[in-house]
Amino acid sequence: MRIFSGIQPSGTPHLGNYLGAIKSWVETQNSEAYFCVVDLHSLTMEIDPKTLRNQRLELSASLFACGLDPEVCTLFVQSEVPFHAQLNWLLECVASYGELTRMVAFKDKSSRQEAQRASLLTYPVLMAADILLYDTDRVPVGDDQKQHLELTRVIAERFNNRYGQTFVIPEFSKPAFAARVMDLQDPTRKMSKSVSSPLGKLEIFDSPAEIEKKIKKAITDTDGEMRYDWELKPGLANLLDIYASFAGETPDQVASKFTRYGDFKTALAQLVIESLAPIAERYNALMTDRSELERFMRRGAEKASSVSEVVYARAATAMGLN
Ligand code: TYM
């Protein structure tokens, strides 16, 4: 089973990134799994070059610390494999302007940015290139990436119809719970690196005191009933999802173990602190040897290049470029 997924190096991963994506990457990693730090995608929004340079390596270390094993799967940085940008261009000649303007993430981000980069519009095409370059069967992501995944399938099918069988059509997969972790201060919007307030997002390297404070202050409701109900009690449902995901239980099982919100929040904070502590420890250890990390990443990029080169050549030939 060929697996591919990606994450932007635009800040410390939060609980949404961890529970929606990274945790399932760790659980399903195999020798056919490719995970990518998508630095080219981060350039679609304003980002300081020095920050981007540091975050590429820091995010790579974070992903290893979360449990990706360089002896099992392949982790690499997108810009170190030239075929992503190259296939992107070929696919821009297959995707249509209309379908890109309909992407919810584009509408959302473009309404918040003053000077819009053209790449914000074409972003999903680069994402399709990322995925299709590895003959990917399955893409484990959070729920917010579903529309982009559907577009990837449309582009791949159109390419195959027009130029002959070239790409594998990938499936999207998301975790059973916590596929959309919501902002702790506003459970009607997703937890987001760029939009959520400091209290609204919980980052994987937050201190125990910060974790406790954020969970204690998380918005719930006033009826005081421990029940899993996304429609009427989204704040509580979000916290139940987080607990369930860390504990390997269902949200209903979790709800039945507690009677008071206060006790539940205390137990949740404890569970999150205990689950994240080893990740921070491993991260600190990894960052003491940057040259070893760089070696892992170079090896990852070489492996990813050797696979994607073949698929790129297949697509270029199909279109008449060689
Ligand atoms: P990014 O960097 O925003 O997020 C990385 C992963 O985290 C998931 N995620 C969430 N899951 C649950 N709840 C949330 N609040 C939450 N926020 C983020 C995302 O769904 C994602 O799985 N476009 C992608 C990166 C990308 C990619 C790809 C992904 C580029 N190329 C190819 C898969 C395949 C993105 O911006 O993810």
Residues whose N, C-alpha, C, O or C-beta is under 5 A from the ligand:
A	BS01	TYM	F4 S5 G6 I7 Q8 G16 N17 G20 A21 V38 M127 D130 I131 P140 V141 G142 D143 D144 Q145 A178 A179 R180 V181 K190 M191
